[in-house]
Amino acid sequence: MVAKIQGRFDRETRALAAIHSRHVPQVHDVGALPNGTPYVVMERLHGQTLAEHIQEHGRLAVDEALDLGVQLAAALEATHLAGWIHRDVKPSNLVLHEESDGRQVLKLCDFGVCTPVAKEKDAGLTLNGQTVGTPEHMSPEQARGLPLDPRSDVFAAGTVLHEMLIGYSPFERPGANAHVVAMAVTRDPVESLRAKRDDVPLELDTLILKTLEKDPEARPRSATVLREQLERLAAKAPRPTRAVPRVKAAALPMVGR
């Protein structure tokens, strides 16, 4: 068990050291203490997570969601170009870091379950043999424990975009266990965001639904393509707008009952 935990620590450190992006925490030093305990010195972050931001402010304005979506796609683009799949993209792993000049920069964190793109084997396993990741934010192929490619992270980015605009993941099932949520991820269609919020532009709605396609071949083919499409939409988004009230997922239908 200790060896496996050490392996996860080493994997996260290697991944972070290989990724060069302002949207991923930077590693300053790696080593071991005299007693052999490993350590890593990383960039210090100041700010709240995206999950906390949504909880505090409610559903985000379209322009803010687009801006953060562009930054998330850029983080994934750098991660994939460095040869890694994150596998646990979710609002609580995204930090809205406040830089010294006051600018807010989204940082993709927690690479503890990332995996190399070139060696993606047994992608769905953690230390205890269970499916890795957070069920309401994982792709259908990840929920099934199948080998992954970067389009799995693109799917997860779609769930984050949905949560920013609607207030919850399209696969959130309050009170349900992980198996039920995984069934929803693999089987349940995603409703148009415009059915819940009519100020979401049609093009953005269409793009998010594409990221959430069950078939990876139907999604944007890379985080780069997703970033470019979000940037194009962001350039047309009206500014400024205000966050709208949070809508809870309590009324969502349950599956597997």
N, C-alpha and C positions, 0 to 999 in steps of 0.2 A: 504493500500500500504506500509506504513512504517513497519507494522508488517511482511509483506512478505519479504521486504528487510532485516529486522533484521533476519528473518529465514534463508535467504541465507547466511548472514554473519556467523550466528551460525553454519550452516551446513559446510561451508568451514573451519571454525576454528576447528570443531570437526574432520573433515576428516584429515586435516593436522596434528593434534595432535596425531591421531591414526596411521599414516603411518610412519614407521621408515626405511628410505632409504636415502642414500646420493644423490639420484636422485630426491628427493622431498624437497622443502624448509622446514626447521625445525622451529617449533613454540617454542619461548622462554618464552612467558608470555601472558596471556589473562586476561582481567579485564574490568572495567568500570570507567570512570572519575566521579568526584563528581556530575556532572550534568546528569549522567546516560548514556552518550555516550560510547558505547563499543569500545574497542581497542584490537589489537593483536600485539605483538612484534615478528617479524619473522627474520629469517636469512637474512642478507643483501647479495644481489647477485651483482656480477660485470661481465659485459659482454653483448653481444648482443643476440637478439633472433635468433633462427634458420632461421626465415623468413628474417631477416636482413642479416644474413650470406649468404644465397642463393642469395639474391638480389645483394650483394656486390661481391661475388666470382663466381657466376654462378652455373651451375650444379656441384655437388660434385663428387670427385673421388670415385670409388667403395669402396676402403678401408675405406675412411672417412665416407661414408654413412653407411657402415656396422658397424663401431664402434659406431656411433651415434644411429643406429637402435638397437644395443644391449643394449645401455643405456636406450633408450626409453622403450624397452620391459621390462627391469628391473624395471623401474619406475612404469609401469603398473602392473607388477607382484606384487610389494609391495602394490600398491593401492588396487588391487583386494583381496589380502590376508588379508588386513585390513578391507575388507567388503564394498568397495566403487567402483562405476563406475564413471569415470571422465566425460564423455559425451561431451567434447570439446577439443579433442586432435588435435592440429594443430601447424604448425611451429611457429606462433606468440605466442603460449603459452609454448614454449620450450626455455629456456634460456641456453646459453653456458657459464656457470659460470667459471670464472678463480679463482682458489683457491690460497692461499698464497704461495704455493710452485710452482706455475706456471702451474699446471695441469688443464686441461679443463674438466669440468663435466657437462653433460646435466642435467637440472632440469625441471621437469614437474610442471608447475604453473597453477594458476587460477582454483581453485576448486569450483568456485561460483555456478556452475550448476551440481555439482556431486550429486549422489544419492546412498543410501545404496543398496547393492546387495540384501539383505534379504527383503527389503521393497520397491522394485522397482514398483511403481504405478504411473500412469499418467506421464510416463517417458518423454513424448514429450512436456510438458507444461512449459512455463516460466511465468513471472508475468502477462503478458497480454494474455495468452492462446495460444501463437504461438509456433510452433515447436522450441525446444531449440537446440543450437549448431550452427555450421557453415556449411551451406549446402554442400559445396564441400568436406568437411571432415567428414561428418556424414554417418553412416551406413544406408542401405535401411530400416531396421526396425525402426531406429530413425527418418528417413525422413517421415515415415508413422505414427509416433506417437505411436508406439507399445511399450509394455514393453521390457526392455533390459536386457541383461546379459553381462558379461565381454567380450564376443566375439564382441560386438559392438565397444569397444575400440580397439580390435585387427584389425578390419576393418579400423578404423581411422588411426592406425599406418601404415597400408598398403598405405593409401593415402600420408602419410608423407614420407615414403620410396620412393614412386613414385616421389614426388616433389623434394626430394633430388637428385635423379638420372636424372630426365627428366626436371625439372625446374618448374613444375606446377602439381597440382592435376589432376588425370585423369578425374575428373568431373568439372573442371573449364570451365566455359562458359562465356567468356568476354561479358559484356553488358546485360547478361540475368538476369531476376529476380530470387528470391529464389525458386519460384515454378518450374520454368524451370530447375534449377539446381537439385532440389529434384527429378524431373522426370528422369533426367539423372542418378542420383544415383540409383534409383530403377529399371531402365529399360536398360540402355546402357551397353553393354559389354565393358570390358577394353582390349585394344590392348596390345600385348606383348611389353615390354619395349625394347626388342632387335630390334624391327622394327624401333625404333628411335635412338638407341644407341647400337652398336654391341659389345661394350666391357663389357656390363652387362652379367655376367656369367649366363648360362642357368639355373642352380639350383636356383640362386637368383631370376631370372625372374619368374620361376615357383612358388617359395615361395610367392613372392609379389602378383602374380595373385591369389594364394590361399587365401591370407588374404582378397582379394577384391571380393571374391565370394558373390553373393547375398544371398545365403542360409547360415545362421550361422553354420549349421551342416557341411558344406564343408570347413570351415576355420580351421586353427590351433585351437585346443580346448581351449587353454589358452595362456596368455602372457608368461607363463613359457616355454611352448613348442616353442613359437615363439623365445624367447630369446635363447634357446638351439640350435635351427636351425640356427639362425643368427650367434651365436658364432662359430658353426662348419664351416660356410661359411667364416667367418672373418679369421679363422685360415689358410684358403687356399688362401686368397686374396693376390695378388701381392702388394708389397710396395716398395718405395712410388710411388704414382701417382699424377697427377695434376688435379685440377678442370677443367672442360670443359666449353665452352661458354654456356651462358644461352639461352634456346630456349623458346620463348614466346608462349602462348596458343592461339594467335589471329586467327590461321588458324583452330582451332578445330571446328568440326561441331556443330551447334546449334540444340537443340531439341525443340519441341513444337512450332516451327514457323508455 
